[in-house]
């Protein structure tokens, strides 16, 4: 039983580490996505304002 408890603890630590690393990767991807798309969003806003001014 002692071996099972140790094994379960090791698996739990591994799963927790995996979750932490996956979250870090996803957050980094989200930051990069926002940084790339902010330029597009700003361009769309400028284009919309120019269209409103022209009308």
C-alpha positions in Angstrom: 0.0 0.0 0.0 2.9 2.3 0.7 4.1 2.0 -2.9 0.7 2.9 -4.2 0.5 6.0 -2.1 3.9 7.1 -3.3 3.0 6.4 -6.9 -0.3 8.3 -6.5 1.6 11.3 -5.1 4.1 11.3 -7.9 1.3 11.1 -10.5 -0.5 14.0 -8.8 2.6 16.1 -8.9 3.2 15.2 -12.6 -0.4 16.1 -13.5 -0.2 19.4 -11.6 3.1 20.3 -13.3 1.5 19.5 -16.7 -1.5 21.7 -15.9 0.8 24.6 -14.9 2.9 24.3 -18.0 -0.1 24.0 -20.3 -1.7 27.0 -18.8 1.6 29.0 -19.3 1.7 28.0 -22.9 -1.9 28.9 -23.5 -1.6 32.3 -21.8 1.5 33.1 -23.9 -0.3 32.1 -27.0 -3.2 34.4 -26.0 -0.9 37.3 -25.3 0.7 36.8 -28.7 -2.6 36.6 -30.4 -3.9 39.8 -28.8 -0.6 41.6 -29.7 -1.0 40.5 -33.4 -4.7 41.3 -33.7 -4.5 44.7 -31.9 -3.0 46.2 -35.0 -5.9 44.9 -37.1 -8.4 46.1 -34.6 -6.8 49.6 -34.6 -6.9 49.6 -38.4 -10.5 48.6 -38.5 -11.4 51.4 -36.0 -9.5 54.0 -38.1 -11.2 52.8 -41.3 -14.6 53.0 -39.6 -13.9 56.5 -38.4 -12.8 57.6 -41.9 -15.9 56.1 -43.4 -18.1 58.0 -40.9 -16.3 61.3 -41.6 -16.7 60.8 -45.4 -20.4 60.2 -45.0 
